[in-house]
């Protein structure tokens, strides 16, 4: 993926000259939709249908229709479709379910250019914890919430599984949407319509992850990039197999190596070694993993022979597929671990073991997603299932939006205008070589 829509268009046309006309039509829609959406958001036209009809015709025509419909309308070939959809694993949804606005936004995100936090991904939560503690807050880990306390129709705090109660006039939940509302709050405190809506939400497909430690420096074998790899051009078929509870015969991959992006950080891997992550999307069905009730219900599964057999089989399949991109890595593996959707459920209690919250399908985007404020006074939501969507950027923007909802301020606009909140001098200096983001996050 290059930086910028113009270069992206040039490369697609060069790769698929027979689809040149169709590609121009398709990309014209993407770019026009994005420009109209940005303009309407800035001018306030999003809440005025008459203005939207005048100012954002492409957004109204295509925004809520599926990417598959757009490709059909443009008569785009299958290979060009597959390449344009290569990054769809970032939200894990079939093109027949994906709104044009969603995929256009994800492409635009990629085409803005790539950045990586010095010190690795753990720096993000580590710095967040630093900010909270530096400003008088407290961060607890391994403190499981049993119940969100509701008194006289408004939130009153939370109760932990230890029985300890933490009283507060505001509670923000970044936990799984369904477990937050249906279990921690409880159906008895919600309207029948809210219960129906929460129960009806579909979760995004979950992710299977393989983590490898290698005794070689991968910079000698790969550029500073991520790889999206697939052994098939049938993107729709791959997703439909997952919806049907079947593992894809040719699993598509996302491959990333933190040590290639940031080779100077020895906390990621020792000198001369590399870390690599290989991911694919998989079915949510417990049957695939030979699990019955799931870890959220207390089921012990980790040592089950059938579970481990299926996990090992898929791990090997992903390593085999990754060797199509990085030949010979298997013989250099010195450490290996994998995480299934059941693992995700165990550690985060997410419904269906998803990392992405409710999916971004045609009927679950925009105003159809939960807003930060709930019907219970003082209770707010944030995270992947809210209107900001999944991913690091979605979750970070969502956090700012939720904080703004709590305070009654447009914090995102304040950020964009250059406002600084708090005193940076209180934080651990960026050049402090002794600061360990993993320790800071504990």
C-alpha positions as CSV (number, residue, x, y, z in Angstrom):
1,X,0.0,0.0,0.0
2,X,1.5,3.3,-1.0
3,X,0.8,6.6,0.7
4,X,-2.0,8.6,-1.0
5,X,-5.0,7.8,-3.2
6,X,-3.3,8.9,-6.4
7,X,-0.4,6.5,-6.1
8,X,-2.8,3.7,-5.0
9,X,-4.9,4.3,-8.1
10,X,-1.9,4.3,-10.3
11,X,-0.7,1.0,-8.9
12,X,-4.1,-0.7,-9.2
13,X,-4.4,0.3,-12.8
14,X,-0.9,-0.9,-13.6
15,X,-1.7,-4.2,-11.9
16,X,-5.1,-4.7,-13.6
17,X,-5.1,-2.7,-16.9
18,X,-8.2,-4.6,-18.2
19,X,-10.1,-3.2,-15.2
20,X,-9.0,0.4,-15.6
21,X,-12.4,1.9,-16.3
22,X,-14.0,-0.1,-13.5
23,X,-11.2,0.8,-11.1
24,X,-11.6,4.5,-11.8
25,X,-15.4,4.3,-11.2
26,X,-14.9,2.4,-8.0
27,X,-12.2,4.7,-6.6
28,X,-14.1,7.8,-7.6
29,X,-16.9,6.7,-5.4
30,X,-14.6,6.0,-2.5
31,X,-12.9,9.4,-2.7
32,X,-16.1,11.4,-3.3
33,X,-17.8,9.7,-0.4
34,X,-14.9,10.4,2.0
35,X,-14.7,14.1,0.9
36,X,-18.5,14.6,1.2
37,X,-18.6,12.9,4.6
38,X,-15.7,15.1,5.9
39,X,-17.3,18.3,4.6
40,X,-20.8,17.4,6.0
41,X,-19.3,16.5,9.4
42,X,-17.5,19.8,9.5
43,X,-20.4,21.9,8.4
44,X,-23.0,20.1,10.5
45,X,-25.0,18.9,7.5
46,X,-24.9,15.3,8.8
47,X,-28.0,16.0,10.9
48,X,-29.9,17.8,8.1
49,X,-31.2,15.4,5.4
50,X,-32.1,18.2,2.9
51,X,-28.5,19.6,3.1
52,X,-27.1,16.1,2.7
53,X,-29.1,15.5,-0.5
54,X,-27.5,18.7,-1.9
55,X,-24.0,18.4,-0.4
56,X,-23.3,14.6,-0.1
57,X,-25.1,12.8,-3.0
58,X,-22.4,10.0,-3.2
59,X,-22.5,9.4,0.5
60,X,-26.3,9.0,0.4
61,X,-26.2,6.8,-2.7
62,X,-23.4,4.5,-1.7
63,X,-22.5,4.9,2.0
64,X,-24.9,2.3,3.4
65,X,-24.8,-0.1,0.4
66,X,-22.4,-3.0,0.4
67,X,-18.9,-3.1,-1.2
68,X,-20.0,-6.1,-3.2
69,X,-22.8,-4.0,-4.7
70,X,-20.4,-1.3,-5.7
71,X,-18.0,-3.8,-7.3
72,X,-20.9,-5.3,-9.2
73,X,-22.1,-1.9,-10.4
74,X,-18.6,-1.1,-11.6
75,X,-18.2,-4.5,-13.2
76,X,-14.9,-5.0,-11.4
77,X,-12.9,-8.2,-11.9
78,X,-12.4,-10.7,-9.1
79,X,-8.7,-10.2,-8.7
80,X,-9.0,-6.4,-8.5
81,X,-11.7,-6.9,-5.9
82,X,-9.6,-9.2,-3.8
83,X,-6.7,-6.7,-3.8
84,X,-8.9,-3.8,-2.8
85,X,-10.4,-5.9,-0.1
86,X,-7.0,-7.2,1.2
87,X,-7.2,-5.2,4.4
88,X,-10.7,-6.4,5.2
89,X,-9.3,-8.5,8.0
90,X,-8.9,-5.2,9.9
91,X,-12.7,-5.5,10.6
92,X,-13.2,-9.2,9.6
93,X,-16.4,-9.0,7.5
94,X,-17.5,-10.3,4.1
95,X,-17.9,-7.7,1.3
96,X,-21.6,-8.6,1.0
97,X,-22.1,-7.2,4.5
98,X,-19.6,-4.4,4.5
99,X,-20.9,-0.8,3.9
100,X,-19.0,1.1,1.2
101,X,-18.4,3.9,3.8
102,X,-16.7,1.4,6.2
103,X,-14.2,0.0,3.6
104,X,-13.5,3.5,2.2
105,X,-12.7,4.7,5.7
106,X,-10.3,1.8,6.3
107,X,-8.6,2.3,3.0
108,X,-8.2,6.0,3.7
109,X,-6.7,5.1,7.1
110,X,-4.1,2.9,5.4
111,X,-3.4,5.5,2.7
112,X,-2.6,8.2,5.2
113,X,0.7,6.4,5.9
114,X,2.0,4.2,8.7
115,X,3.4,4.9,12.1
116,X,4.7,2.6,14.9
117,X,5.3,3.5,18.6
118,X,8.9,3.4,19.6
119,X,9.3,0.7,22.1
120,X,6.5,-1.5,20.8
121,X,2.8,-1.7,21.2
122,X,2.9,-2.1,24.9
123,X,4.0,1.5,25.1
124,X,0.4,2.6,24.4
125,X,-1.2,1.1,27.5
126,X,2.0,1.8,29.5
127,X,1.7,5.5,28.7
128,X,-2.0,5.6,29.4
129,X,-1.5,4.1,32.8
130,X,1.3,6.7,33.4
131,X,-1.1,9.5,32.6
132,X,-3.8,8.2,34.9
133,X,-1.5,7.7,37.9
134,X,0.4,11.0,37.3
135,X,-3.0,12.8,37.6
136,X,-4.1,11.1,40.8
137,X,-5.9,8.1,39.4
138,X,-5.6,4.5,40.4
139,X,-5.2,1.5,38.0
140,X,-6.0,-2.0,39.2
141,X,-5.4,-5.2,37.2
142,X,-6.8,-8.6,38.0
143,X,-9.8,-7.0,39.6
144,X,-12.8,-8.5,38.1
145,X,-16.1,-6.7,38.2
146,X,-19.1,-8.8,39.3
147,X,-21.8,-6.1,39.1
148,X,-22.4,-2.5,38.0
149,X,-24.4,-1.0,40.9
150,X,-27.6,0.7,40.0
151,X,-29.6,2.6,42.6
152,X,-32.8,4.6,42.0
153,X,-32.2,4.3,38.2
154,X,-28.7,5.7,38.1
155,X,-25.2,4.2,38.4
156,X,-23.7,4.0,41.9
157,X,-20.4,2.2,41.3
158,X,-19.2,-1.3,40.9
159,X,-18.8,-4.4,43.0
160,X,-15.8,-6.7,42.5
161,X,-15.9,-10.5,42.8
162,X,-14.1,-10.1,46.1
163,X,-17.2,-8.3,47.4
164,X,-15.4,-4.9,47.6
165,X,-17.6,-2.0,46.4
166,X,-16.2,1.0,44.6
167,X,-18.7,3.9,44.8
168,X,-18.8,6.4,42.0
169,X,-21.3,8.8,40.2
170,X,-19.9,7.8,36.8
171,X,-18.9,4.4,35.5
172,X,-17.4,3.9,32.1
173,X,-17.3,0.3,30.7
174,X,-14.7,-0.7,28.0
175,X,-15.8,-4.3,28.6
176,X,-17.7,-6.5,26.1
177,X,-21.0,-4.7,25.3
178,X,-23.3,-7.7,25.8
179,X,-21.7,-8.7,29.1
180,X,-21.7,-5.1,30.3
181,X,-25.4,-4.5,29.7
182,X,-27.0,-7.9,30.1
183,X,-24.8,-9.4,32.9
184,X,-23.0,-6.6,34.8
185,X,-26.0,-4.2,34.7
186,X,-28.7,-6.8,34.3
187,X,-31.8,-7.0,32.2
188,X,-34.0,-5.9,35.1
189,X,-32.5,-2.4,34.9
190,X,-32.9,-2.0,31.1
191,X,-35.9,-1.3,28.9
192,X,-37.3,-4.2,26.9
193,X,-36.2,-2.5,23.7
194,X,-32.6,-2.1,24.9
195,X,-32.5,-5.7,25.9
196,X,-33.8,-6.8,22.5
197,X,-31.4,-4.6,20.6
198,X,-28.3,-5.7,22.7
199,X,-29.3,-9.4,22.3
200,X,-29.7,-8.9,18.5
201,X,-26.2,-7.4,17.8
202,X,-23.9,-9.7,15.9
203,X,-20.3,-9.9,16.9
204,X,-17.4,-9.6,14.4
205,X,-15.6,-12.7,13.5
206,X,-12.8,-13.5,16.0
207,X,-9.1,-13.8,15.3
208,X,-6.6,-16.7,15.7
209,X,-3.1,-15.4,16.5
210,X,0.3,-17.2,16.3
211,X,3.3,-15.6,18.0
212,X,6.8,-16.7,17.1
213,X,10.3,-16.0,18.4
214,X,13.0,-16.6,15.7
215,X,16.8,-16.9,16.1
216,X,17.4,-14.7,13.0
217,X,17.1,-11.0,12.2
218,X,14.1,-10.7,9.9
219,X,15.3,-7.4,8.5
220,X,17.5,-9.5,6.2
221,X,14.4,-11.2,4.8
222,X,11.5,-8.7,4.8
223,X,11.0,-4.9,4.4
224,X,9.6,-2.7,7.1
225,X,6.0,-3.5,6.3
226,X,3.0,-5.6,7.2
227,X,1.8,-8.4,4.9
228,X,-1.7,-9.3,3.9
229,X,-1.5,-12.7,2.2
230,X,-4.2,-14.9,0.8
231,X,-4.0,-18.1,-1.2
232,X,-7.4,-17.4,-2.9
233,X,-9.1,-14.5,-4.7
234,X,-12.5,-15.6,-3.3
235,X,-12.8,-13.2,-0.4
236,X,-16.5,-13.6,0.0
237,X,-16.2,-17.4,0.1
238,X,-13.5,-17.2,2.8
239,X,-15.8,-15.3,5.1
240,X,-18.9,-17.4,4.3
241,X,-17.0,-20.5,5.3
242,X,-16.3,-18.9,8.7
243,X,-20.0,-17.8,9.1
244,X,-20.9,-21.5,8.4
245,X,-18.6,-22.6,11.2
246,X,-15.8,-24.0,9.0
247,X,-12.1,-23.1,9.0
248,X,-11.1,-21.7,5.6
249,X,-9.1,-24.2,3.5
250,X,-6.7,-21.5,2.6
251,X,-6.6,-19.1,5.6
252,X,-5.8,-15.5,4.7
253,X,-3.0,-14.0,6.8
254,X,-1.9,-10.8,8.4
255,X,1.8,-10.9,9.2
256,X,3.7,-8.3,11.2
257,X,7.1,-8.1,12.9
258,X,7.7,-5.6,15.7
259,X,11.4,-6.2,15.6
260,X,11.6,-5.1,12.0
261,X,9.7,-1.9,12.8
262,X,11.7,-1.1,15.9
263,X,14.9,-3.1,15.9
264,X,16.5,-1.0,18.7
265,X,14.0,-2.1,21.4
266,X,15.6,-5.2,23.0
267,X,12.6,-5.8,25.2
268,X,10.7,-7.1,22.2
269,X,13.4,-9.7,21.4
270,X,17.1,-10.2,22.2
271,X,19.7,-9.0,19.7
272,X,19.9,-11.2,16.6
273,X,16.4,-12.5,17.2
274,X,13.0,-11.5,15.9
275,X,9.4,-11.6,16.9
276,X,6.6,-12.2,14.4
277,X,2.8,-12.4,14.6
278,X,0.6,-14.3,12.2
279,X,-3.2,-13.8,12.3
280,X,-6.3,-14.9,10.5
281,X,-10.0,-14.7,11.1
282,X,-11.9,-17.9,12.1
283,X,-15.4,-19.1,13.1
284,X,-16.7,-18.2,16.5
285,X,-18.4,-21.6,17.0
286,X,-17.3,-23.5,20.1
287,X,-17.6,-26.7,18.2
288,X,-14.6,-25.7,16.1
289,X,-12.5,-25.6,19.2
290,X,-14.2,-28.6,21.0
291,X,-15.4,-26.3,23.8
292,X,-19.0,-26.5,25.2
293,X,-19.8,-23.6,27.5
294,X,-16.7,-21.4,27.3
295,X,-14.3,-20.0,29.9
296,X,-16.7,-17.1,30.8
297,X,-19.0,-19.8,32.2
298,X,-16.1,-21.4,34.0
299,X,-15.2,-24.2,31.6
300,X,-11.7,-25.5,31.9
301,X,-10.4,-26.1,28.4
302,X,-6.7,-25.4,28.1
303,X,-5.4,-28.9,28.6
304,X,-8.2,-30.6,26.7
305,X,-6.6,-32.9,24.1
306,X,-9.1,-32.1,21.3
307,X,-8.8,-28.4,21.9
308,X,-5.0,-28.5,21.8
309,X,-5.0,-30.7,18.7
310,X,-7.1,-28.3,16.7
311,X,-5.1,-25.3,18.0
312,X,-1.8,-27.0,17.0
313,X,-3.2,-28.0,13.6
314,X,-4.2,-24.4,12.8
315,X,-0.9,-23.0,14.2
316,X,1.0,-25.2,11.8
317,X,-1.2,-24.2,8.9
318,X,-0.6,-20.5,9.5
319,X,3.2,-21.1,9.7
320,X,3.1,-23.1,6.5
321,X,1.2,-20.2,4.8
322,X,3.5,-17.6,6.2
323,X,6.4,-19.5,4.6
324,X,5.0,-18.5,1.2
325,X,5.9,-15.0,2.1
326,X,9.0,-15.6,4.3
327,X,10.5,-18.9,3.2
328,X,12.4,-21.0,5.8
329,X,11.2,-19.3,9.0
330,X,10.0,-22.6,10.5
331,X,13.5,-23.9,11.0
332,X,14.4,-20.8,13.0
333,X,11.5,-21.0,15.5
334,X,12.8,-20.9,19.1
335,X,9.5,-19.9,20.8
336,X,5.9,-20.4,19.8
337,X,2.5,-19.6,21.2
338,X,-1.0,-19.3,19.8
339,X,-4.3,-17.8,20.9
340,X,-7.7,-18.9,19.8
341,X,-11.0,-17.1,20.2
342,X,-11.5,-19.1,23.4
343,X,-8.2,-17.6,24.7
344,X,-9.6,-14.1,23.9
345,X,-12.8,-15.0,25.8
346,X,-10.8,-16.3,28.8
347,X,-8.8,-13.1,29.2
348,X,-11.3,-10.4,28.2
349,X,-14.7,-12.2,28.6
350,X,-15.6,-11.0,25.1
351,X,-18.7,-12.5,23.5
352,X,-17.7,-15.1,20.8
353,X,-14.1,-14.4,21.6
354,X,-14.1,-11.4,19.2
355,X,-11.5,-8.6,19.3
356,X,-13.6,-6.3,17.3
357,X,-16.9,-6.0,19.2
358,X,-20.1,-6.0,17.2
359,X,-19.5,-6.2,13.5
360,X,-19.7,-3.2,11.2
361,X,-22.4,-4.6,8.9
362,X,-24.9,-2.6,7.0
363,X,-27.4,-2.6,9.9
364,X,-24.9,-2.1,12.7
365,X,-23.1,1.1,11.6
366,X,-23.6,4.8,12.3
367,X,-26.6,5.6,14.5
368,X,-27.3,1.8,14.8
369,X,-24.3,1.4,17.1
370,X,-24.4,2.2,20.8
371,X,-23.6,5.8,21.7
372,X,-21.3,6.5,24.7
373,X,-24.3,7.6,27.0
374,X,-26.7,4.9,28.0
375,X,-30.3,5.0,29.3
376,X,-28.9,4.7,32.9
377,X,-27.7,8.0,34.2
378,X,-24.0,8.0,34.9
379,X,-23.2,4.8,32.9
380,X,-21.2,5.3,29.8
381,X,-19.7,2.9,27.2
382,X,-16.5,3.0,25.2
383,X,-14.5,0.6,23.0
384,X,-14.9,-1.4,19.8
385,X,-18.7,-1.8,19.9
386,X,-19.5,1.9,20.1
387,X,-19.9,4.3,17.2
388,X,-16.1,4.9,16.9
389,X,-15.5,1.2,15.9
390,X,-12.7,-1.2,16.6
391,X,-8.9,-1.0,16.3
392,X,-6.4,1.2,18.1
393,X,-7.5,4.4,16.3
394,X,-11.2,3.6,16.8
395,X,-10.7,2.8,20.5
396,X,-8.6,5.9,21.1
397,X,-11.0,8.2,19.4
398,X,-13.9,6.5,21.1
399,X,-12.2,7.1,24.5
400,X,-12.0,10.8,23.8
401,X,-15.6,10.8,22.6
402,X,-16.8,9.1,25.7
403,X,-14.8,11.5,28.0
404,X,-16.4,14.3,26.1
405,X,-19.9,12.9,26.6
406,X,-19.2,12.6,30.4
407,X,-17.9,16.2,30.6
408,X,-20.4,17.7,28.1
409,X,-17.5,19.0,25.9
410,X,-16.3,18.4,22.3
411,X,-12.9,17.1,23.4
412,X,-12.0,15.9,20.0
413,X,-12.3,19.4,18.6
414,X,-10.3,20.7,21.5
415,X,-7.6,18.2,20.7
416,X,-7.6,19.1,17.0
417,X,-7.2,22.8,18.0
418,X,-4.1,21.9,20.0
419,X,-5.4,21.8,23.6
420,X,-3.1,20.0,26.1
421,X,-4.8,18.4,29.1
422,X,-2.7,18.0,32.2
423,X,0.9,18.7,32.9
424,X,3.4,16.8,30.7
425,X,6.1,17.4,33.3
426,X,4.4,14.9,35.6
427,X,5.0,12.0,33.2
428,X,7.9,9.7,32.8
429,X,10.3,11.4,30.3
430,X,10.2,9.8,26.8
431,X,14.0,9.3,26.9
432,X,14.0,7.4,30.3
433,X,15.8,4.2,29.3
434,X,14.8,2.5,32.5
435,X,11.0,2.9,31.9
436,X,9.5,-0.6,31.1
437,X,6.1,-0.3,29.4
438,X,5.2,-3.9,30.4
439,X,6.0,-3.3,34.1
440,X,4.2,0.1,33.9
441,X,1.0,-1.7,32.6
442,X,0.8,-4.3,35.4
